[in-house]
């Protein structure tokens, strides 16, 4: 029987996370948070690269002028195309690290943090612009995770994992603010915790379920309409990639598992699963 998934990159990432398609380079970028590594994968050639960041990295996203913006333990930094690094916004807090981050339609970075002990209220969600201006949007987060925008840019979806909810906000002020927070969908007890998410061209929300061994799709009205079971218990995030943005890539984790599945920590791909949205680059 044919499985819906394939192994794109066989790896042993402790906490694989944050997949994003880089259209300019024709590659997928993903990270291993706890190993402080940024990975790239070119599906057309099979070429892979790995770069150390020096500290725990929660996300890596393409920049409009080339290079990457990195959500790091001590703040947000910029990696230039030539490899030079500089801080954009440095904000170290003992016991806290970076987690997931996403680029909004206006080119701003929405960067999440969390405490290592996952204490409620210990994390934040912060909006950063290319000049380094930072504004804390949410200051009472436990585990800041998936963030994504509807195709028309009028809605923002967001996950604080322990709540088991995917929430939705109205986007205001040309993208600078959000309001009207409300529950979009809830993951039931025993089905895992919502983690990273992506929004497809139809406005459906795809979310990886940590400890749920699956990826789910919810329609724009919050109705669950698809579940893809995976062999690993801890898928962490998902993103559409490939030339036509039709393949769904899923990062996975090994951390905390006493007997990890052989695929745990690998990058999986679900070919021809849907149609993704082109993701904006960070304007900085």
Helices and strands as residue ranges (DSSP letters): E 6-9, E 16-22, E 27-32, E 37-41, E 48-52, E 57-62, E 68-72, E 75-79, E 85-90, E 96-103, E 109-115, E 123-128, E 134-141, E 144-149, E 155-160, G 161-163, E 165-172, G 173-175, E 177-186, E 193-199, E 205-210, E 214-218, E 224-229, E 235-241, E 247-252, E 267-270
